Amino acid sequence: MNLLEVGKILRPHGVKGAVKIESYVDEPFSFKNILLTQKLAKAKVKGIQNLNNGFYVLTIDMIPDIDTAEKYRNQSIYIDREEYVDFKDKVYLSDLLHSPVLDKNGETLGEMIDFDDYGASVILTIKCGVTSYTIPFVPDIIVYDKERKAFVIDKQTFEDVRV
């Protein structure tokens, strides 16, 4: 399976098993077949209500009540990209976790181990040996090179902007 994490269940919504989710994709959340973190259980979305700003309320076939919904709190939602043509070839930052970070000469500086999307900007966490640094993910500082399958940054710039 070629999985893509598309959201996270935040909490139950009402007593009938609906859940509030945060969507991680830019497009409106419209998936009918999903996989839930707990054992990657296949589930069907029976209803979707858009709450705006990337939040939705879902009714899911395998979550019939509030008690079951509570068990899925903070669980991730995945899709199988093979079922959704629009997502088959797209690359997301979550796909790039553990990609190497290279300087312009190809020397390894570290690896990208995490990212935080603050809306206005994305911050990458780069692990270099035992130390981790954060840097903004902006084209003037760091880029992802698809051919090398690595992030590329000027070494001096990396040393100047890392926190």
C-alpha positions in Angstrom: 0.0 0.0 0.0 1.1 3.5 -0.8 -0.3 5.5 2.2 -0.7 9.2 2.6 -1.6 10.7 6.0 -4.5 13.0 5.2 -5.7 14.1 8.7 -6.0 13.5 12.3 -9.1 12.8 14.5 -9.1 15.5 17.2 -12.1 14.5 19.3 -15.7 13.1 19.3 -18.3 15.5 17.9 -21.7 14.8 19.5 -23.0 11.5 20.9 -23.7 9.6 17.7 -20.0 8.8 16.9 -19.1 11.7 14.6 -15.5 13.0 15.0 -13.9 16.3 14.4 -10.8 16.1 12.2 -8.0 18.3 11.1 -7.2 17.8 7.4 -3.6 17.8 6.2 -4.4 18.2 2.5 -5.0 21.4 0.6 -8.0 20.1 -1.3 -11.4 19.7 0.4 -11.6 16.5 2.4 -13.7 14.2 0.2 -12.3 10.7 0.8 -14.8 7.9 1.1 -12.4 5.1 1.8 -9.9 5.7 4.6 -7.6 3.8 7.0 -7.5 4.5 10.7 -4.3 4.4 12.6 -5.4 1.6 14.9 -4.2 -1.4 12.9 -4.8 0.6 9.7 -8.4 -0.5 9.8 -10.3 0.1 6.6 -13.3 2.4 7.1 -15.9 4.1 5.0 -16.8 7.8 5.4 -20.6 8.1 5.5 -20.8 11.9 5.9 -18.6 14.9 5.7 -19.4 18.4 7.1 -16.9 21.2 6.4 -16.2 23.4 9.4 -13.8 25.7 7.5 -10.1 26.3 7.9 -9.2 22.6 7.3 -11.5 21.2 10.0 -14.3 18.7 9.3 -16.8 16.6 11.1 -16.9 13.0 9.7 -19.3 10.1 10.3 -17.4 6.9 9.8 -19.0 3.4 9.5 -16.9 1.8 12.2 -17.4 4.5 14.8 -21.1 4.1 15.9 -21.1 6.0 19.2 -19.2 8.5 21.4 -17.4 5.8 23.4 -15.9 4.4 20.2 -15.1 7.8 18.9 -13.2 8.6 22.1 -10.9 5.6 21.4 -9.8 7.2 18.1 -8.9 10.6 19.7 -5.6 11.9 18.3 -5.4 9.0 15.7 -4.2 9.6 12.2 -6.3 9.1 9.0 -4.6 7.6 5.9 -5.7 7.0 2.4 -4.3 4.5 -0.1 -3.0 6.7 -3.0 -3.7 3.9 -5.5 -7.4 4.5 -4.9 -7.2 8.3 -5.4 -5.6 9.2 -8.7 -5.2 12.9 -7.8 -2.9 12.0 -4.9 -1.0 9.1 -6.6 2.0 11.2 -7.8 1.9 14.2 -5.3 4.7 14.6 -2.8 4.0 16.0 0.6 6.5 16.9 3.4 5.4 13.8 5.3 6.7 11.7 2.4 10.1 13.4 2.7 10.7 12.6 6.4 14.2 11.2 6.9 15.5 12.6 3.6 19.1 13.6 3.7 20.1 17.3 3.9 23.1 18.1 1.6 25.2 21.1 1.0 25.6 22.3 -2.6 28.7 20.0 -3.0 26.8 16.9 -2.0 28.2 16.6 1.5 25.7 15.3 4.0 24.8 17.8 6.7 22.0 15.8 8.4 18.5 14.5 7.8 15.0 16.1 7.9 13.3 14.4 10.9 10.2 16.6 11.4 8.4 19.6 10.2 5.8 22.0 11.6 3.4 23.9 9.3 2.4 27.2 10.9 0.3 28.3 7.9 2.4 31.3 7.1 5.6 29.2 7.1 6.9 25.7 7.4 9.8 24.9 9.8 12.0 21.9 9.2 13.8 20.1 11.9 17.2 18.9 10.8 19.1 16.3 12.8 22.9 16.6 12.6 24.5 13.9 14.7 23.0 14.2 18.1 21.9 17.8 17.7 18.7 19.0 16.0 18.2 22.4 14.4 15.2 24.1 13.0 15.2 26.2 9.8 12.5 27.8 7.7 11.5 25.9 4.6 11.7 28.7 2.0 13.3 28.6 -1.5 15.9 31.3 -0.6 17.3 29.0 2.1 16.6 25.3 1.3 15.1 23.4 -1.6 14.1 19.8 -2.2 16.0 18.3 -5.2 13.9 15.5 -6.7 16.8 14.0 -8.6 19.0 13.6 -5.6 16.0 12.9 -3.3 17.5 15.2 -0.8 17.1 18.7 0.6 19.9 21.0 -0.6 21.2 24.1 1.3 24.3 26.2 1.2 26.5 25.2 4.2 27.2 28.7 5.3 23.5 29.6 5.1 22.6 26.6 7.1 25.0 27.6 9.8 23.7 31.2 9.8 19.9 30.4 9.9 19.7 27.3 12.1 18.3 27.6 15.6 
